[in-house]
């Protein structure tokens, strides 16, 4: 399904989830500004009908 993009954060359970899905995965590095730039770049390269984002950043205390 090239029209669906799933995003998750590196080092979290959301990374495992999106990598196992049948859709295009995008793993974000847990950096607010960089995450935005990466996602914006990906959306500019491909016309997605749906984008689903999972998880949240790792806690600094882990």
Buried (B, 14 or more C-beta within 10 A) or exposed (E): EEEBBBBBBBBBEBBEBBEEBEBBBBBBEBEEEEBEEBBEEBEEEEEBEEBEBBBEBEEEEE
